[in-house]
Amino acid sequence: MLFSIPDLFSQGNDNAGTIHGFYQADGQYYFPDSLIQAPTVPEKFLSNAFINVNYVRGPFSAGMRYESYQNVMIGFPTGYRGSGIPYRYVRYQHKDLDFTAGNFYDQFGSGLMFRAYEARGLLYDNTIDGVRGIYKPGRGITLKGMVGKHRVFFGQSPGIVRAFDGEWNINQWNDSLAKKKTKVILGGSFVSKYQVDQDATYNLPLNVGCYGGRITINRGDFSFFSEGAYKINDPSAGNQYSYRDGKGIYITTSYARSGFSASIAGKLIDNMNFRSDRSAKLTAAMINFLPALTKPHTYLMMAYYPYATQPNGEIGGMGEIQYKAKKGTKLGGKYGWEITLNASVAYGTDTTNLTTNDIRKFNYEINYNGVGDLYFYDANVEFNKKFSKKVKATMMYSNQYYNKNIVQFNSPNAGYENILSHIGVVDVTWKYKTGSALRFETQALFTEQDKGSWAVGLIEWTVTSDWFITVLDQYNYGNKDKNLQLHYPLVNLTYVSGPTRIVLQYGKQRAGIFCVGGVCRFVPASNGPSITISSSF
């Protein structure tokens, strides 16, 4: 039926509009495995599934997403149970006016004050259900206004979010400014939430506002962006009911020209936990987004200890330099090469607690001339080179520091050792004929803390452009408990045909933290076969 719907519209007259969409179903059967501490799954088989359907006709569009969790797969928030339609909208766009009723996603600037988005890999979805209007009253000027409630599983957050954003692209204002080499964009936002006070202990503010501004400057190979935000007192479970105001600033600058690029970014975050439900925890009802400013690693061991921004207090930064030696040059040789140097660091803020009898606890001062405890650092180098028409390789090294007490448990007294690790990766691809290749990957993580050292081996065979076979093993050979020096083997078979992708997998998954874009979730260990089917129409 799903495939026949687009045909009905395409075979009718052109004024009928078009339908398009995407669907995905994931399922896994769970075997008990006490050695890897995989939790018992009473249902044995768990599944996540959804389908997006969108209809477009001229300036009008509408859509919905049906989701089903029977029950939700382990590692995802357990609040996802059953089936429903948590996302639906109608939208009208005409000339300078854009109006949406229902669910929508949006972002102001970097997201420091407001970001509503979806990350399916985490089952993270903080869509707003309400109304949004976008109006462009003049050249280069965009105004946004919205009001609504966050999605929380199949329900809604108790708080109401109201937001306004204005942006002015100065160079679009007139033809004379458009010819200027320096391009400037200014923006400003105001976001507030309303939630009733039902707390018997604290006198909580009903309305909490956050405001700030941003600037983007581009000139030739140079770019600069900065955004600052100020949030009035917002006592909540996330900040131990602190009445201190919140502050945040994010600055990034970059330079790029043929063969070379460099960038540096920094941030200061102080009490910027901002939610539409003051009692919410983990990833629920988040109004804003705080970028982590760390390299988003894709290799397993590089991302074994991922970092997420600490909203209650953090000072951090990242710098990166990349150089490409062009092919055919004396330095680059026949095929050229590329090297990337990256480093990031995050500290706590240097705070002094204030002695007070006021019930509004957790009051403190910050010394902006210093930093607090070290939370995380990552210094890494990546080298990419093509050795022949058939062989290319990637080599990486990373030195990382991870404060597990803070990053995972938000407590300096959680009782875990700080983790220092050295990580290496070698990834070689041999394209032995058109449409077919073999990829060999080996990784190693060396550490004396936590679960000790790991070794990873992977072979991926691209049989044709449609079929892929992957064999992976993660070996925790350095675990101090010899009974836990375990292998985590995994076999993956993937078939791709046009927009359709089918993945069959069997093996063991180690427990760990999985992050997407600085938002993380804990993934428990598991053992069993799984399947994923996805397609678009």
N, C-alpha and C positions, 0 to 999 in steps of 0.2 A: 504494500500500500504506500509506503514511504517513497519508493522509487517511482510509482505511477503518478503521484501528485504533480511533480514538475512537468511531466509529459502532458498532463491535462492542460496546464497553463501555456506551455510552449506551442501546443497544437491549436489553441484558440486564437483570437485576435490579439494584436500587440498591446491593446489597452488593458488586457486582463492582469498585467503585472507579472512578477516572477517570484518563485519560491526557491530558497536555498537553505542549506543547513549542514549540521555536523552531528554525528553521534559516536558514542564510545561506550563499550561495556568491558568491565574488568572483573575477573573472578579468580578465586584461589581456593584450593582444597588444602586443609591444614592437617599435618601429621604431628602427633605428640613427639617432642624431642627434649628430654630433660637436660642433656649435655649442653646444648646451646641456650637453655633456659627459655625455650619457646613457650608462650602461654597456651593453656588448653583452650580450644575453641569448641564449645558445645555443639554449634551448628555444623561443624566440619567444613562446610563450604560457605564463603562469604562473597558478596558481590557489590560493586558500584556501577551504576549505569546512568547515562543522561543522553538527551537529544535536544539540540537547538534547532528551531524552525523559524525562519524569517521570511516575511512577505514584503515586497517593495513594488510600489506603483507610483511613478513620478515622485512628487515631494512627500508622499505618504509611505510610512513603513510601520510594520508591527511584527512582533515576535514573541516567542515563549521558550522556556526550557523546562522539560520534564525530567525529574531526577528520581532514581530508585535505589535504595540501599537495603539489601535483604540478607543479612544485616551488613552494616558498613565493614569493610576490610580492616584488619587490625593495623594499628599505627595511625589511623585517622580519628578525628574527634568522634566520640561515641554518640554525640547528639544527633548525628545523621542516622535516622532510622525511619524506615517506611518509604513512602512515595508521595510525590506532590509536584506542584508547579510553583516554585519559589521565585521564578523570574518571568515577567511578562511586561510588555510595554507597547505603547503606540507613540509614534513620532511624526511630526510634520515640519518640513524644512521648506521655506519659501523666501527667496531673495536674502534679506538680512535677518530673518527671524527663524529660530530653531526652537521648537517646543516639544518636550517629552513628558508623558504621563505614565507612571508605572515605575519599573526598575531602570536604573541607569548606572553607568560607571563614569568617573571623571577624575581629574587631577588638577590642582592648582600648583604651578611651578614645579618644584622638585618633589612635592608631596609633604613638605614639612608641616603644613597646616591642614591639608585635606588631600586624601587620595582614596577613591573607591575603586577597587579592581578585583580581579579573580586570578587565582593560581591553582589550576586543576590538580597539579602534582601534590599540593598540600591539602586539597579540598578547602582552600581559603577563599571565602567569598563574602565581602563586606559591601555588597551592592546596596544602594539607597533606593527605597521604595517611596516615591512621592512625586513631585513635579520639578521640572527644571526648564528654565528659559534662557536662551542665548540670543543676544541682540547686538548687531553691528551698526551703531548709529553714524559712523563716519569712517573714512579710510584709515585702516590700521588700528581701529578701536574695537575691542570685543568685551562685552559685558555679560556676566553669567550670574544667575540667581537660582537658588534651589532650596527646597525644604523637604524633609522626609525622615524615614527611620531606617536604621541598618537591618539587614537580614542577619538573623542568628539561627542557624540550622533551618527548620521549617517555620520558625516564628520571627518575631521582630524584637529589637532592643526597646526597652522602655523609654529611652531618651529620644528627643526630637532634635535633629540636626538642621540648622539654618546656615546658609553659606552664600557669600557674594564674592565675586572676583572680577577685577577689571585689568585689562592689558592694553598697552598702547605701543604699537610698532611705529616708532617715530618716522622711520624712513618711508613708510607707506602713506604718510600724511599728505605729501604733495610731490610733484614730479621733480622739483629741485632737490628735496631731501633724498629722493630715491637714487640720485646720482652720486651721493656721498659714499666714500669708501668705508667710512665707519658706520656700522649698523648698530642701532640701540633699540632695545625693547624694555619697557618699564611695566611692572605689574604690582598689584596690591590685592590683599585678600582680607576678609573678615569671616570667621567661622565661629558659631556658638552652638551650644547644646542646652537643652532644657530637660531636667529630670526632677520629679517630685522628691521631697525629703521624707523618708520613712525611717530614718535612723534615730534611735532613742538616746544615743550617746553624744553625737556631734550635731552642731547646727550647720548643716551643709548648704552651700549656695545652690539655688535652683537653676540659675543661668551662669554658664561659664563661657567667656569669650576668648578668642585667640585672633590676633591680628598681626600683619607684617607686610613686608614688601620685598621685591626682587628686581634685579637688573641683569640684562644680558648685553654684552658688547662683543661684536665681531668686527675684525678688521684684517683683511687678507688671511694670513695663516694663523692669526692669533684670535683666541676667544676667551671670554671671561664671563663667569656667572656667579652671582651671590644672592642669597636669600636669608632673611632674618625673620624671626617670629617671637611674639611675646604672648604668653597665656596667663590669665589671671588665676588666682588660687583655685585649685581643683582637687580637693581631697578625695582619694579613692583607694580601693584595695591595692591598686598597682603601685602607689607611692606611700603606703602605710599611713594614709590619711594625713598627708602633709598639706598645710595651708600656704606653703611657699609658692610664689609665682613661678611660672616656667619660662625658660628662654631657650632659643635655638638659633644657631647660625651655621650656614653651609656655604663654602666658597670653593670654586674650582676654576682653574685656568689651564689652557692648553695651547700648544704651538705645533703646527704640522706643515711640512712641505715635502716635496718628493724624496722618499726614502728615509725620512726622519720625522719622529713625533715625540713630544714630551708633554706630560701633564702632571699637575700637582693639585691636591684637594685637601681641605681641612674642615673640621666641624667642632662645634661646642654644643653639647646637649645638657640641659639642666631641668629636670622635673618636667619632661615633655610627654609623659604618658597621657594620652588624650583619647578618651573613649566616650561613647554615648550611653554607656552603662557603667556607673562608678564601681559596681561590684564585679564586673567582668574580669576574667583572667585569660592567660594564654593569648590566643589570637582573636578573641571575640570582640565585636563592636568597636574596632579601632577606627578612629576618625582620620588620623594622620599616618604618615609613613616616614621612618627615619632610616635613610640609606646607611649601609654598613661601612662603606668606603674600604672594602677589602676586595682582593681579586676573586672573582667568581670561578673557582676551580671546577673542572669537569672530571678530572681523574679521581678515582676512588680514594686513594691514600692522601692526595693533596687536600681533599675535602673531608677527611676523617674527623677533623676537629674544626668545624665551621664556626664562624663568629656572627653574632647578631647584635645590633646596637642596643646599648643599655639605656633605656629612656630616662632613668632617674638621675643619671650623671655620667658624662663621658667626654673626653677630649681625644680626638683622633685625626688621622690623616693618611693619605696615600700618595705615592709618587710613582711615575712610570716613564721609562725611556725605551723607545723602540727604533731600531735601525734596520733598514733593508738594503742589502748589497745587491744591486741589479745584476741580472744574468747577462753574460756577455762582456762584463767588465773585468779588469784585472783583479779587483778585490772579490767580486762575486763569482768569478769562474763561469763555467758553461751554463749553470742552472740557477745561480744566485743562492742567497740564504737570508735568514731573518733572525734577529736576536731581540729579546725583550727582557728588560730589567724592571722588576716591580718590588715595592716595599710598602707595607702598611703597618700602622701601629694604633693601639687604643689604650688609653689610660682612664682611670677614674678621676673625678674632680677632687681637688685638694680642699676638703671641707673641715669645718670646725663646728661641732654640735654646740648649741646654745642651751644653757640651763634656764628652764622656765617652768612655772606651775600651771601655765595655760594648757587646757585640754587639747589645744591645737598642736599636737606633738610633731616631732621630726623636724623641728626648726634648726637651721644651720646657716653658716656663712661659707662663702667660697673664696679662696685665694686664687685669683685669676693669673697670678704670676707663677704659679707652680702647678704640678699635677699630682694625682694620687697614685694608687697602686697600679701596676702594669696589668692589663687585662689580656692583651693579645698582641702578637706581632707576627708578621709573615714576610720574609725576604726571599725572593725567588728569581730564578733566571730560566728563560725558555729559549731554546735554539731549534729552528726549523730549517731543514735543508733537503733539497732534491738532489740525489746523487746520480740519477740517470733517468731516462724516460719511464722506467718501470719502478724505481725505488725512491721513496722519500722517507724522512724520519723526523721525529720530534723528540728532543731530550730536555728534561726539566730537573731542576733541583730546588728544594725549598727548605728553609730553616724556620720553624714555627715555635711560638710560645703560647700556651693556652691556660688561662686561669679558670679551671673547671668550677671552682666554688662560686665564682661570680657569674660566669657565662651560662651555666646550666642551672644553678640553684639560687642565684641572686643573694648569696650570703657568704661573707668572708670566713665564716666559721663552720662551713659544711663538712670539713674534715678531709678534703681531697688534696692530693699533691698537685702543685703546678706542673704542667707537662711541657717538656722541651723535646722536640722531635726534629729529625733530619729525614727528608723524603726525596727519593729519586725515581724518575720515570724514563723509560726508553720505549718509544712507540715507532715501529717500522712497518710500512705498507709496501707490499710488492704487487704491482698490477701486472700480472703475468699475461693477460690478454684483454682485449676490449670487453668491458662489462664484467670482468672477473678479477678478484684480488684476494690476497692473503694479508692479514694484519696481525702482527705479533706485538704484544704489549707486556712489559714487565715493570712492576713497581715494588718499592720497598720503603717501609716506614720504620725508622730506628728510634726507640725510646726506652728508657728504663722505668718510666712511670706508667700509671694506669694499667692497661692490659699488656704492656710490653710491645715488642716489635712484631711487624707484619710483613708478609711477602705476598705478592699478587702476580699471577700469570694469566694471560688471556690470548686466545687465538680466535680470530674472526675470519670466516671464509665467505666472501661474496661469490656465490656460485654463479649467479647471473645477476642482472639488474633487478630481478624479482625475488630472489632467494638469498637469505643470509643465515649462516650458522655460527654461533658463538659458544665457546667453552671457556669458563672462567673458574679460577680457584683462588680463594683468599685463605691464607694460612697464618694463624696466630702463633708462630713458632716461639715467640719470646715471652709468652705468658709465664709468670712466676709459678703458677700452679700447673704442673706437668699434665694433669688430667684435663686441663682446659686448653692445651696446645692443639687446637682443633682446625680442621679444614672446613671451608664453606664452599663446596663445589656448586656450579650452576651451568646448565645447558639451555641455550636459547635458539629457537628456530623462528625466523621471521619471513613472512611472505608479503610482498607489496605488489598491488595491481592497480594502476591508476591512483585514485584517491583512497583506495581501501588498503588497510594494513592489518595483518593478523600476526600475533605474537604468541607462541607457545613456549613455556618456560618451566623448568623443573630444577629444584635445588634448594640450598639453604641460604637464608638471609641473616647476616649478623645484625645484632642490635646496634643502634647508633642514632645520631642526629642528622636529619635531612633538611636542607635549607634551599629555598628558592628566593632570590632577590633580597636576602637579609631577613626573611621570615622563616622560622624553623619549626619542625615538629620531631618528636621522638618516634623512631621506628623500632618496634620490638623484634626480636629474633623470630624466624619462622622457617618451616620446612614443608615443602609440598609443591604440586604442580599449579600453574596459573595460566590464564589466557586473557589476551586483550584483543578486542576487535574494534576498529575505528574506520570511519569513512565520512566523506562529504558528498553533497549533492547540490 
